């Protein structure tokens, strides 16, 4: 179970949806890696509230790792993707 997380970058607590937790388990993405992704990954905004955050992770063959998130009173992680490609 995901413990309480806080993202310094966005100054908000983090809520990981059930769907995102399931994807993390399937893709072997630990809580520590999720937090590193949120803090250090490259953000790209869809609008003022929705964005993707992605980064390469050394040693993984399924890069880029990406989180789809929503900025509310907390940072809501909707899903976690791998083999991600930015749309141009």
PDB file of N, CA, C and O in Angstrom:
ATOM      1  N   UNK A   1       0.833  -1.186   0.000  1.00  0.00           N
ATOM      2  CA  UNK A   1       0.000   0.000   0.000  1.00  0.00           C
ATOM      3  C   UNK A   1       0.878   1.249   0.000  1.00  0.00           C
ATOM      4  O   UNK A   1       1.890   1.294   0.698  1.00  0.00           O
ATOM      5  N   UNK A   2       0.508   2.231  -0.754  1.00  0.00           N
ATOM      6  CA  UNK A   2       1.255   3.479  -0.846  1.00  0.00           C
ATOM      7  C   UNK A   2       1.065   4.262   0.448  1.00  0.00           C
ATOM      8  O   UNK A   2      -0.062   4.499   0.883  1.00  0.00           O
ATOM      9  N   UNK A   3       2.183   4.663   1.059  1.00  0.00           N
ATOM     10  CA  UNK A   3       2.073   5.496   2.254  1.00  0.00           C
ATOM     11  C   UNK A   3       1.858   6.942   1.828  1.00  0.00           C
ATOM     12  O   UNK A   3       1.833   7.251   0.637  1.00  0.00           O
ATOM     13  N   UNK A   4       1.704   7.812   2.798  1.00  0.00           N
ATOM     14  CA  UNK A   4       1.483   9.226   2.529  1.00  0.00           C
ATOM     15  C   UNK A   4       2.711   9.834   1.846  1.00  0.00           C
ATOM     16  O   UNK A   4       3.825   9.722   2.359  1.00  0.00           O
ATOM     17  N   UNK A   5       2.513  10.465   0.710  1.00  0.00           N
ATOM     18  CA  UNK A   5       3.596  11.093  -0.047  1.00  0.00           C
ATOM     19  C   UNK A   5       3.342  12.585  -0.149  1.00  0.00           C
ATOM     20  O   UNK A   5       2.200  13.044  -0.120  1.00  0.00           O
ATOM     21  N   UNK A   6       4.422  13.327  -0.267  1.00  0.00           N
ATOM     22  CA  UNK A   6       4.330  14.771  -0.462  1.00  0.00           C
ATOM     23  C   UNK A   6       5.314  15.157  -1.546  1.00  0.00           C
ATOM     24  O   UNK A   6       6.457  14.699  -1.545  1.00  0.00           O
ATOM     25  N   UNK A   7       4.875  16.004  -2.478  1.00  0.00           N
ATOM     26  CA  UNK A   7       5.718  16.463  -3.574  1.00  0.00           C
ATOM     27  C   UNK A   7       6.160  17.903  -3.301  1.00  0.00           C
ATOM     28  O   UNK A   7       5.347  18.827  -3.322  1.00  0.00           O
ATOM     29  N   UNK A   8       7.446  18.079  -3.046  1.00  0.00           N
ATOM     30  CA  UNK A   8       8.005  19.407  -2.803  1.00  0.00           C
ATOM     31  C   UNK A   8       7.860  20.299  -4.038  1.00  0.00           C
ATOM     32  O   UNK A   8       7.565  21.488  -3.920  1.00  0.00           O
ATOM     33  N   UNK A   9       8.067  19.730  -5.199  1.00  0.00           N
ATOM     34  CA  UNK A   9       8.029  20.497  -6.444  1.00  0.00           C
ATOM     35  C   UNK A   9       6.701  21.232  -6.621  1.00  0.00           C
ATOM     36  O   UNK A   9       6.681  22.403  -7.001  1.00  0.00           O
ATOM     37  N   UNK A  10       5.602  20.547  -6.348  1.00  0.00           N
ATOM     38  CA  UNK A  10       4.275  21.124  -6.530  1.00  0.00           C
ATOM     39  C   UNK A  10       3.653  21.590  -5.218  1.00  0.00           C
ATOM     40  O   UNK A  10       2.543  22.122  -5.207  1.00  0.00           O
ATOM     41  N   UNK A  11       4.367  21.391  -4.115  1.00  0.00           N
ATOM     42  CA  UNK A  11       3.905  21.830  -2.793  1.00  0.00           C
ATOM     43  C   UNK A  11       2.524  21.275  -2.448  1.00  0.00           C
ATOM     44  O   UNK A  11       1.635  21.990  -1.985  1.00  0.00           O
ATOM     45  N   UNK A  12       2.381  19.967  -2.692  1.00  0.00           N
ATOM     46  CA  UNK A  12       1.086  19.306  -2.447  1.00  0.00           C
ATOM     47  C   UNK A  12       1.293  17.870  -2.002  1.00  0.00           C
ATOM     48  O   UNK A  12       2.283  17.239  -2.371  1.00  0.00           O
ATOM     49  N   UNK A  13       0.353  17.348  -1.203  1.00  0.00           N
ATOM     50  CA  UNK A  13       0.360  15.913  -0.944  1.00  0.00           C
ATOM     51  C   UNK A  13       0.034  15.178  -2.248  1.00  0.00           C
ATOM     52  O   UNK A  13      -0.577  15.741  -3.156  1.00  0.00           O
ATOM     53  N   UNK A  14       0.446  13.928  -2.322  1.00  0.00           N
ATOM     54  CA  UNK A  14       0.241  13.111  -3.522  1.00  0.00           C
ATOM     55  C   UNK A  14      -0.816  12.053  -3.238  1.00  0.00           C
ATOM     56  O   UNK A  14      -0.754  11.354  -2.227  1.00  0.00           O
ATOM     57  N   UNK A  15      -1.784  11.944  -4.139  1.00  0.00           N
ATOM     58  CA  UNK A  15      -2.775  10.874  -4.082  1.00  0.00           C
ATOM     59  C   UNK A  15      -2.568   9.993  -5.309  1.00  0.00           C
ATOM     60  O   UNK A  15      -2.611  10.478  -6.440  1.00  0.00           O
ATOM     61  N   UNK A  16      -2.343   8.704  -5.087  1.00  0.00           N
ATOM     62  CA  UNK A  16      -2.152   7.743  -6.177  1.00  0.00           C
ATOM     63  C   UNK A  16      -3.440   6.935  -6.309  1.00  0.00           C
ATOM     64  O   UNK A  16      -3.844   6.248  -5.371  1.00  0.00           O
ATOM     65  N   UNK A  17      -4.082   7.017  -7.471  1.00  0.00           N
ATOM     66  CA  UNK A  17      -5.338   6.289  -7.673  1.00  0.00           C
ATOM     67  C   UNK A  17      -5.102   4.776  -7.661  1.00  0.00           C
ATOM     68  O   UNK A  17      -3.976   4.305  -7.825  1.00  0.00           O
ATOM     69  N   UNK A  18      -6.172   4.040  -7.468  1.00  0.00           N
ATOM     70  CA  UNK A  18      -6.085   2.575  -7.530  1.00  0.00           C
ATOM     71  C   UNK A  18      -5.515   2.130  -8.863  1.00  0.00           C
ATOM     72  O   UNK A  18      -4.653   1.253  -8.918  1.00  0.00           O
ATOM     73  N   UNK A  19      -5.999   2.739  -9.939  1.00  0.00           N
ATOM     74  CA  UNK A  19      -5.505   2.397 -11.280  1.00  0.00           C
ATOM     75  C   UNK A  19      -3.995   2.625 -11.374  1.00  0.00           C
ATOM     76  O   UNK A  19      -3.275   1.769 -11.888  1.00  0.00           O
ATOM     77  N   UNK A  20      -3.514   3.757 -10.889  1.00  0.00           N
ATOM     78  CA  UNK A  20      -2.078   4.054 -10.942  1.00  0.00           C
ATOM     79  C   UNK A  20      -1.287   3.055 -10.089  1.00  0.00           C
ATOM     80  O   UNK A  20      -0.209   2.620 -10.496  1.00  0.00           O
ATOM     81  N   UNK A  21      -1.805   2.691  -8.920  1.00  0.00           N
ATOM     82  CA  UNK A  21      -1.118   1.700  -8.076  1.00  0.00           C
ATOM     83  C   UNK A  21      -0.996   0.364  -8.805  1.00  0.00           C
ATOM     84  O   UNK A  21       0.038  -0.299  -8.729  1.00  0.00           O
ATOM     85  N   UNK A  22      -2.058  -0.027  -9.510  1.00  0.00           N
ATOM     86  CA  UNK A  22      -2.023  -1.283 -10.271  1.00  0.00           C
ATOM     87  C   UNK A  22      -0.982  -1.210 -11.382  1.00  0.00           C
ATOM     88  O   UNK A  22      -0.235  -2.166 -11.587  1.00  0.00           O
ATOM     89  N   UNK A  23      -0.922  -0.097 -12.099  1.00  0.00           N
ATOM     90  CA  UNK A  23       0.075   0.069 -13.161  1.00  0.00           C
ATOM     91  C   UNK A  23       1.496   0.079 -12.591  1.00  0.00           C
ATOM     92  O   UNK A  23       2.416  -0.469 -13.198  1.00  0.00           O
ATOM     93  N   UNK A  24       1.672   0.702 -11.426  1.00  0.00           N
ATOM     94  CA  UNK A  24       2.990   0.700 -10.778  1.00  0.00           C
ATOM     95  C   UNK A  24       3.434  -0.736 -10.487  1.00  0.00           C
ATOM     96  O   UNK A  24       4.584  -1.098 -10.740  1.00  0.00           O
ATOM     97  N   UNK A  25       2.535  -1.538  -9.963  1.00  0.00           N
ATOM     98  CA  UNK A  25       2.863  -2.933  -9.656  1.00  0.00           C
ATOM     99  C   UNK A  25       3.211  -3.701 -10.924  1.00  0.00           C
ATOM    100  O   UNK A  25       4.205  -4.426 -10.955  1.00  0.00           O
ATOM    101  N   UNK A  26       2.407  -3.552 -11.964  1.00  0.00           N
ATOM    102  CA  UNK A  26       2.653  -4.245 -13.235  1.00  0.00           C
ATOM    103  C   UNK A  26       3.995  -3.855 -13.841  1.00  0.00           C
ATOM    104  O   UNK A  26       4.672  -4.687 -14.445  1.00  0.00           O
ATOM    105  N   UNK A  27       4.377  -2.602 -13.681  1.00  0.00           N
ATOM    106  CA  UNK A  27       5.559  -2.054 -14.360  1.00  0.00           C
ATOM    107  C   UNK A  27       6.765  -1.928 -13.438  1.00  0.00           C
ATOM    108  O   UNK A  27       7.769  -1.307 -13.789  1.00  0.00           O
ATOM    109  N   UNK A  28       6.652  -2.529 -12.251  1.00  0.00           N
ATOM    110  CA  UNK A  28       7.741  -2.541 -11.281  1.00  0.00           C
ATOM    111  C   UNK A  28       8.275  -1.132 -11.016  1.00  0.00           C
ATOM    112  O   UNK A  28       9.478  -0.880 -11.090  1.00  0.00           O
ATOM    113  N   UNK A  29       7.361  -0.235 -10.709  1.00  0.00           N
ATOM    114  CA  UNK A  29       7.717   1.139 -10.367  1.00  0.00           C
ATOM    115  C   UNK A  29       7.429   1.320  -8.877  1.00  0.00           C
ATOM    116  O   UNK A  29       6.275   1.373  -8.453  1.00  0.00           O
ATOM    117  N   UNK A  30       8.487   1.411  -8.107  1.00  0.00           N
ATOM    118  CA  UNK A  30       8.372   1.540  -6.657  1.00  0.00           C
ATOM    119  C   UNK A  30       7.940   2.962  -6.286  1.00  0.00           C
ATOM    120  O   UNK A  30       8.055   3.895  -7.081  1.00  0.00           O
ATOM    121  N   UNK A  31       7.450   3.092  -5.078  1.00  0.00           N
ATOM    122  CA  UNK A  31       7.036   4.389  -4.557  1.00  0.00           C
ATOM    123  C   UNK A  31       8.172   5.417  -4.628  1.00  0.00           C
ATOM    124  O   UNK A  31       7.936   6.578  -4.963  1.00  0.00           O
ATOM    125  N   UNK A  32       9.393   4.995  -4.315  1.00  0.00           N
ATOM    126  CA  UNK A  32      10.544   5.914  -4.370  1.00  0.00           C
ATOM    127  C   UNK A  32      10.781   6.413  -5.785  1.00  0.00           C
ATOM    128  O   UNK A  32      11.115   7.582  -5.980  1.00  0.00           O
ATOM    129  N   UNK A  33      10.613   5.541  -6.778  1.00  0.00           N
ATOM    130  CA  UNK A  33      10.776   5.955  -8.176  1.00  0.00           C
ATOM    131  C   UNK A  33       9.661   6.904  -8.593  1.00  0.00           C
ATOM    132  O   UNK A  33       9.907   7.869  -9.316  1.00  0.00           O
ATOM    133  N   UNK A  34       8.443   6.640  -8.146  1.00  0.00           N
ATOM    134  CA  UNK A  34       7.340   7.553  -8.446  1.00  0.00           C
ATOM    135  C   UNK A  34       7.646   8.945  -7.908  1.00  0.00           C
ATOM    136  O   UNK A  34       7.475   9.937  -8.617  1.00  0.00           O
ATOM    137  N   UNK A  35       8.094   9.021  -6.674  1.00  0.00           N
ATOM    138  CA  UNK A  35       8.388  10.322  -6.079  1.00  0.00           C
ATOM    139  C   UNK A  35       9.532  11.021  -6.825  1.00  0.00           C
ATOM    140  O   UNK A  35       9.478  12.231  -7.045  1.00  0.00           O
ATOM    141  N   UNK A  36      10.558  10.269  -7.210  1.00  0.00           N
ATOM    142  CA  UNK A  36      11.652  10.855  -7.997  1.00  0.00           C
ATOM    143  C   UNK A  36      11.128  11.391  -9.333  1.00  0.00           C
ATOM    144  O   UNK A  36      11.515  12.477  -9.765  1.00  0.00           O
ATOM    145  N   UNK A  37      10.257  10.635  -9.977  1.00  0.00           N
ATOM    146  CA  UNK A  37       9.645  11.067 -11.229  1.00  0.00           C
ATOM    147  C   UNK A  37       8.886  12.375 -11.046  1.00  0.00           C
ATOM    148  O   UNK A  37       9.035  13.297 -11.848  1.00  0.00           O
ATOM    149  N   UNK A  38       8.083  12.461 -10.006  1.00  0.00           N
ATOM    150  CA  UNK A  38       7.298  13.678  -9.760  1.00  0.00           C
ATOM    151  C   UNK A  38       8.193  14.875  -9.457  1.00  0.00           C
ATOM    152  O   UNK A  38       7.894  15.994  -9.874  1.00  0.00           O
ATOM    153  N   UNK A  39       9.278  14.650  -8.740  1.00  0.00           N
ATOM    154  CA  UNK A  39      10.162  15.745  -8.338  1.00  0.00           C
ATOM    155  C   UNK A  39      11.108  16.184  -9.452  1.00  0.00           C
ATOM    156  O   UNK A  39      11.406  17.373  -9.571  1.00  0.00           O
ATOM    157  N   UNK A  40      11.587  15.239 -10.275  1.00  0.00           N
ATOM    158  CA  UNK A  40      12.671  15.547 -11.214  1.00  0.00           C
ATOM    159  C   UNK A  40      12.321  15.388 -12.684  1.00  0.00           C
ATOM    160  O   UNK A  40      13.074  15.841 -13.546  1.00  0.00           O
ATOM    161  N   UNK A  41      11.187  14.750 -12.991  1.00  0.00           N
ATOM    162  CA  UNK A  41      10.838  14.493 -14.380  1.00  0.00           C
ATOM    163  C   UNK A  41      10.484  15.762 -15.148  1.00  0.00           C
ATOM    164  O   UNK A  41      10.250  16.819 -14.561  1.00  0.00           O
ATOM    165  N   UNK A  42      10.449  15.635 -16.463  1.00  0.00           N
ATOM    166  CA  UNK A  42      10.090  16.760 -17.338  1.00  0.00           C
ATOM    167  C   UNK A  42       8.570  16.902 -17.404  1.00  0.00           C
ATOM    168  O   UNK A  42       7.885  15.979 -17.845  1.00  0.00           O
ATOM    169  N   UNK A  43       8.036  18.042 -16.974  1.00  0.00           N
ATOM    170  CA  UNK A  43       6.586  18.234 -17.039  1.00  0.00           C
ATOM    171  C   UNK A  43       6.164  18.854 -18.373  1.00  0.00           C
ATOM    172  O   UNK A  43       6.865  19.700 -18.928  1.00  0.00           O
ATOM    173  N   UNK A  44       5.028  18.425 -18.867  1.00  0.00           N
ATOM    174  CA  UNK A  44       4.389  19.059 -20.028  1.00  0.00           C
ATOM    175  C   UNK A  44       2.910  19.169 -19.720  1.00  0.00           C
ATOM    176  O   UNK A  44       2.237  18.186 -19.411  1.00  0.00           O
ATOM    177  N   UNK A  45       2.428  20.394 -19.813  1.00  0.00           N
ATOM    178  CA  UNK A  45       1.050  20.690 -19.429  1.00  0.00           C
ATOM    179  C   UNK A  45       0.083  20.533 -20.591  1.00  0.00           C
ATOM    180  O   UNK A  45       0.355  20.997 -21.698  1.00  0.00           O
ATOM    181  N   UNK A  46      -1.045  19.879 -20.341  1.00  0.00           N
ATOM    182  CA  UNK A  46      -2.154  19.847 -21.292  1.00  0.00           C
ATOM    183  C   UNK A  46      -2.983  21.114 -21.124  1.00  0.00           C
ATOM    184  O   UNK A  46      -3.429  21.707 -22.106  1.00  0.00           O
ATOM    185  N   UNK A  47      -3.186  21.525 -19.878  1.00  0.00           N
ATOM    186  CA  UNK A  47      -3.871  22.769 -19.537  1.00  0.00           C
ATOM    187  C   UNK A  47      -3.385  23.173 -18.149  1.00  0.00           C
ATOM    188  O   UNK A  47      -2.368  22.654 -17.689  1.00  0.00           O
ATOM    189  N   UNK A  48      -4.066  24.066 -17.481  1.00  0.00           N
ATOM    190  CA  UNK A  48      -3.577  24.568 -16.189  1.00  0.00           C
ATOM    191  C   UNK A  48      -3.631  23.532 -15.069  1.00  0.00           C
ATOM    192  O   UNK A  48      -2.984  23.713 -14.037  1.00  0.00           O
ATOM    193  N   UNK A  49      -4.380  22.462 -15.249  1.00  0.00           N
ATOM    194  CA  UNK A  49      -4.531  21.460 -14.194  1.00  0.00           C
ATOM    195  C   UNK A  49      -4.010  20.079 -14.553  1.00  0.00           C
ATOM    196  O   UNK A  49      -3.697  19.294 -13.658  1.00  0.00           O
ATOM    197  N   UNK A  50      -3.910  19.760 -15.831  1.00  0.00           N
ATOM    198  CA  UNK A  50      -3.522  18.412 -16.246  1.00  0.00           C
ATOM    199  C   UNK A  50      -2.160  18.436 -16.932  1.00  0.00           C
ATOM    200  O   UNK A  50      -1.868  19.311 -17.746  1.00  0.00           O
ATOM    201  N   UNK A  51      -1.332  17.446 -16.579  1.00  0.00           N
ATOM    202  CA  UNK A  51      -0.007  17.372 -17.174  1.00  0.00           C
ATOM    203  C   UNK A  51       0.528  15.959 -17.135  1.00  0.00           C
ATOM    204  O   UNK A  51      -0.012  15.074 -16.471  1.00  0.00           O
ATOM    205  N   UNK A  52       1.610  15.780 -17.871  1.00  0.00           N
ATOM    206  CA  UNK A  52       2.385  14.554 -17.856  1.00  0.00           C
ATOM    207  C   UNK A  52       3.752  14.906 -17.318  1.00  0.00           C
ATOM    208  O   UNK A  52       4.263  16.002 -17.550  1.00  0.00           O
ATOM    209  N   UNK A  53       4.342  13.967 -16.596  1.00  0.00           N
ATOM    210  CA  UNK A  53       5.700  14.135 -16.095  1.00  0.00           C
ATOM    211  C   UNK A  53       6.455  12.868 -16.484  1.00  0.00           C
ATOM    212  O   UNK A  53       6.057  11.764 -16.112  1.00  0.00           O
ATOM    213  N   UNK A  54       7.560  13.032 -17.245  1.00  0.00           N
ATOM    214  CA  UNK A  54       8.273  11.864 -17.753  1.00  0.00           C
ATOM    215  C   UNK A  54       9.772  12.000 -17.522  1.00  0.00           C
ATOM    216  O   UNK A  54      10.303  13.105 -17.415  1.00  0.00           O
ATOM    217  N   UNK A  55      10.446  10.845 -17.446  1.00  0.00           N
ATOM    218  CA  UNK A  55      11.901  10.834 -17.345  1.00  0.00           C
ATOM    219  C   UNK A  55      12.442   9.464 -17.716  1.00  0.00           C
ATOM    220  O   UNK A  55      11.762   8.444 -17.604  1.00  0.00           O
ATOM    221  N   UNK A  56      13.691   9.481 -18.163  1.00  0.00           N
ATOM    222  CA  UNK A  56      14.432   8.241 -18.383  1.00  0.00           C
ATOM    223  C   UNK A  56      14.949   7.753 -17.050  1.00  0.00           C
ATOM    224  O   UNK A  56      15.319   8.549 -16.187  1.00  0.00           O
ATOM    225  N   UNK A  57      14.974   6.443 -16.882  1.00  0.00           N
ATOM    226  CA  UNK A  57      15.481   5.838 -15.655  1.00  0.00           C
ATOM    227  C   UNK A  57      16.600   4.885 -16.039  1.00  0.00           C
ATOM    228  O   UNK A  57      16.381   3.910 -16.758  1.00  0.00           O
ATOM    229  N   UNK A  58      17.794   5.173 -15.558  1.00  0.00           N
ATOM    230  CA  UNK A  58      18.953   4.334 -15.850  1.00  0.00           C
ATOM    231  C   UNK A  58      18.677   2.890 -15.465  1.00  0.00           C
ATOM    232  O   UNK A  58      18.182   2.610 -14.374  1.00  0.00           O
ATOM    233  N   UNK A  59      19.001   1.979 -16.369  1.00  0.00           N
ATOM    234  CA  UNK A  59      18.856   0.559 -16.093  1.00  0.00           C
ATOM    235  C   UNK A  59      17.523  -0.040 -16.503  1.00  0.00           C
ATOM    236  O   UNK A  59      17.352  -1.259 -16.463  1.00  0.00           O
ATOM    237  N   UNK A  60      16.585   0.795 -16.893  1.00  0.00           N
ATOM    238  CA  UNK A  60      15.290   0.274 -17.348  1.00  0.00           C
ATOM    239  C   UNK A  60      15.289   0.211 -18.869  1.00  0.00           C
ATOM    240  O   UNK A  60      15.848   1.079 -19.540  1.00  0.00           O
ATOM    241  N   UNK A  61      14.667  -0.806 -19.392  1.00  0.00           N
ATOM    242  CA  UNK A  61      14.586  -0.989 -20.840  1.00  0.00           C
ATOM    243  C   UNK A  61      13.270  -0.470 -21.407  1.00  0.00           C
ATOM    244  O   UNK A  61      13.018  -0.596 -22.606  1.00  0.00           O
ATOM    245  N   UNK A  62      12.439   0.105 -20.562  1.00  0.00           N
ATOM    246  CA  UNK A  62      11.099   0.528 -20.980  1.00  0.00           C
ATOM    247  C   UNK A  62      10.908   2.039 -20.868  1.00  0.00           C
ATOM    248  O   UNK A  62       9.808   2.511 -20.581  1.00  0.00           O
ATOM    249  N   UNK A  63      11.970   2.787 -21.092  1.00  0.00           N
ATOM    250  CA  UNK A  63      11.893   4.247 -20.972  1.00  0.00           C
ATOM    251  C   UNK A  63      11.095   4.824 -22.117  1.00  0.00           C
ATOM    252  O   UNK A  63      11.019   4.196 -23.173  1.00  0.00           O
ATOM    253  N   UNK A  64      10.516   5.949 -21.966  1.00  0.00           N
ATOM    254  CA  UNK A  64      10.366   6.844 -20.831  1.00  0.00           C
ATOM    255  C   UNK A  64       9.304   6.317 -19.866  1.00  0.00           C
ATOM    256  O   UNK A  64       8.353   5.651 -20.275  1.00  0.00           O
ATOM    257  N   UNK A  65       9.484   6.632 -18.562  1.00  0.00           N
ATOM    258  CA  UNK A  65       8.460   6.392 -17.555  1.00  0.00           C
ATOM    259  C   UNK A  65       7.682   7.703 -17.433  1.00  0.00           C
ATOM    260  O   UNK A  65       8.286   8.775 -17.407  1.00  0.00           O
ATOM    261  N   UNK A  66       6.350   7.630 -17.357  1.00  0.00           N
ATOM    262  CA  UNK A  66       5.540   8.843 -17.346  1.00  0.00           C
ATOM    263  C   UNK A  66       4.360   8.707 -16.383  1.00  0.00           C
ATOM    264  O   UNK A  66       3.735   7.651 -16.282  1.00  0.00           O
ATOM    265  N   UNK A  67       4.077   9.797 -15.683  1.00  0.00           N
ATOM    266  CA  UNK A  67       2.895   9.870 -14.825  1.00  0.00           C
ATOM    267  C   UNK A  67       1.934  10.897 -15.410  1.00  0.00           C
ATOM    268  O   UNK A  67       2.337  12.012 -15.742  1.00  0.00           O
ATOM    269  N   UNK A  68       0.676  10.523 -15.533  1.00  0.00           N
ATOM    270  CA  UNK A  68      -0.380  11.475 -15.902  1.00  0.00           C
ATOM    271  C   UNK A  68      -0.971  11.964 -14.596  1.00  0.00           C
ATOM    272  O   UNK A  68      -1.475  11.171 -13.800  1.00  0.00           O
ATOM    273  N   UNK A  69      -0.912  13.284 -14.371  1.00  0.00           N
ATOM    274  CA  UNK A  69      -1.332  13.834 -13.087  1.00  0.00           C
ATOM    275  C   UNK A  69      -2.298  15.001 -13.253  1.00  0.00           C
ATOM    276  O   UNK A  69      -2.370  15.636 -14.305  1.00  0.00           O
ATOM    277  N   UNK A  70      -3.037  15.258 -12.180  1.00  0.00           N
ATOM    278  CA  UNK A  70      -3.967  16.380 -12.121  1.00  0.00           C
ATOM    279  C   UNK A  70      -3.610  17.202 -10.889  1.00  0.00           C
ATOM    280  O   UNK A  70      -3.422  16.658  -9.801  1.00  0.00           O
ATOM    281  N   UNK A  71      -3.519  18.507 -11.068  1.00  0.00           N
ATOM    282  CA  UNK A  71      -3.248  19.425  -9.956  1.00  0.00           C
ATOM    283  C   UNK A  71      -4.573  19.857  -9.348  1.00  0.00           C
ATOM    284  O   UNK A  71      -5.340  20.602  -9.958  1.00  0.00           O
ATOM    285  N   UNK A  72      -4.826  19.383  -8.150  1.00  0.00           N
ATOM    286  CA  UNK A  72      -6.007  19.790  -7.382  1.00  0.00           C
ATOM    287  C   UNK A  72      -5.483  20.335  -6.060  1.00  0.00           C
ATOM    288  O   UNK A  72      -4.411  20.939  -6.028  1.00  0.00           O
ATOM    289  N   UNK A  73      -6.213  20.135  -4.978  1.00  0.00           N
ATOM    290  CA  UNK A  73      -5.675  20.492  -3.666  1.00  0.00           C
ATOM    291  C   UNK A  73      -4.541  19.549  -3.298  1.00  0.00           C
ATOM    292  O   UNK A  73      -3.801  19.782  -2.342  1.00  0.00           O
ATOM    293  N   UNK A  74      -4.421  18.487  -4.070  1.00  0.00           N
ATOM    294  CA  UNK A  74      -3.329  17.520  -3.976  1.00  0.00           C
ATOM    295  C   UNK A  74      -2.917  17.168  -5.392  1.00  0.00           C
ATOM    296  O   UNK A  74      -3.609  17.521  -6.347  1.00  0.00           O
ATOM    297  N   UNK A  75      -1.806  16.481  -5.537  1.00  0.00           N
ATOM    298  CA  UNK A  75      -1.322  16.028  -6.834  1.00  0.00           C
ATOM    299  C   UNK A  75      -1.880  14.620  -7.048  1.00  0.00           C
ATOM    300  O   UNK A  75      -1.455  13.679  -6.379  1.00  0.00           O
ATOM    301  N   UNK A  76      -2.810  14.474  -7.959  1.00  0.00           N
ATOM    302  CA  UNK A  76      -3.471  13.186  -8.192  1.00  0.00           C
ATOM    303  C   UNK A  76      -2.762  12.471  -9.350  1.00  0.00           C
ATOM    304  O   UNK A  76      -2.741  12.959 -10.480  1.00  0.00           O
ATOM    305  N   UNK A  77      -2.189  11.319  -9.046  1.00  0.00           N
ATOM    306  CA  UNK A  77      -1.538  10.492 -10.063  1.00  0.00           C
ATOM    307  C   UNK A  77      -2.606   9.564 -10.626  1.00  0.00           C
ATOM    308  O   UNK A  77      -3.078   8.654  -9.945  1.00  0.00           O
ATOM    309  N   UNK A  78      -2.986   9.812 -11.896  1.00  0.00           N
ATOM    310  CA  UNK A  78      -4.073   9.050 -12.526  1.00  0.00           C
ATOM    311  C   UNK A  78      -3.595   7.710 -13.076  1.00  0.00           C
ATOM    312  O   UNK A  78      -4.278   6.695 -12.939  1.00  0.00           O
ATOM    313  N   UNK A  79      -2.405   7.713 -13.707  1.00  0.00           N
ATOM    314  CA  UNK A  79      -1.849   6.481 -14.247  1.00  0.00           C
ATOM    315  C   UNK A  79      -0.349   6.634 -14.405  1.00  0.00           C
ATOM    316  O   UNK A  79       0.186   7.742 -14.371  1.00  0.00           O
ATOM    317  N   UNK A  80       0.323   5.500 -14.581  1.00  0.00           N
ATOM    318  CA  UNK A  80       1.764   5.448 -14.821  1.00  0.00           C
ATOM    319  C   UNK A  80       1.974   4.670 -16.112  1.00  0.00           C
ATOM    320  O   UNK A  80       1.467   3.560 -16.275  1.00  0.00           O
ATOM    321  N   UNK A  81       2.725   5.265 -17.020  1.00  0.00           N
ATOM    322  CA  UNK A  81       2.989   4.627 -18.310  1.00  0.00           C
ATOM    323  C   UNK A  81       4.478   4.307 -18.437  1.00  0.00           C
ATOM    324  O   UNK A  81       5.313   4.906 -17.760  1.00  0.00           O
ATOM    325  N   UNK A  82       4.792   3.365 -19.304  1.00  0.00           N
ATOM    326  CA  UNK A  82       6.176   3.103 -19.688  1.00  0.00           C
ATOM    327  C   UNK A  82       6.200   2.982 -21.201  1.00  0.00           C
ATOM    328  O   UNK A  82       5.147   2.955 -21.838  1.00  0.00           O
ATOM    329  N   UNK A  83       7.401   2.909 -21.786  1.00  0.00           N
ATOM    330  CA  UNK A  83       7.530   2.972 -23.257  1.00  0.00           C
ATOM    331  C   UNK A  83       6.823   4.218 -23.787  1.00  0.00           C
ATOM    332  O   UNK A  83       6.225   4.198 -24.863  1.00  0.00           O
ATOM    333  N   UNK A  84       6.902   5.289 -23.022  1.00  0.00           N
ATOM    334  CA  UNK A  84       6.191   6.525 -23.342  1.00  0.00           C
ATOM    335  C   UNK A  84       6.956   7.330 -24.383  1.00  0.00           C
ATOM    336  O   UNK A  84       8.187   7.335 -24.389  1.00  0.00           O
ATOM    337  N   UNK A  85       6.228   8.010 -25.262  1.00  0.00           N
ATOM    338  CA  UNK A  85       6.814   8.927 -26.248  1.00  0.00           C
ATOM    339  C   UNK A  85       6.019  10.228 -26.209  1.00  0.00           C
ATOM    340  O   UNK A  85       4.788  10.228 -26.209  1.00  0.00           O
ATOM    341  N   UNK A  86       6.756  11.332 -26.177  1.00  0.00           N
ATOM    342  CA  UNK A  86       6.087  12.634 -26.256  1.00  0.00           C
ATOM    343  C   UNK A  86       5.488  12.822 -27.630  1.00  0.00           C
ATOM    344  O   UNK A  86       6.113  12.487 -28.636  1.00  0.00           O
ATOM    345  N   UNK A  87       4.281  13.358 -27.679  1.00  0.00           N
ATOM    346  CA  UNK A  87       3.683  13.731 -28.965  1.00  0.00           C
ATOM    347  C   UNK A  87       4.268  15.067 -29.378  1.00  0.00           C
ATOM    348  O   UNK A  87       4.409  15.973 -28.557  1.00  0.00           O
ATOM    349  N   UNK A  88       4.599  15.184 -30.621  1.00  0.00           N
ATOM    350  CA  UNK A  88       5.198  16.442 -31.110  1.00  0.00           C
ATOM    351  C   UNK A  88       4.150  17.339 -31.697  1.00  0.00           C
ATOM    352  O   UNK A  88       4.465  18.436 -32.158  1.00  0.00           O
TER     353      UNK A  88
END
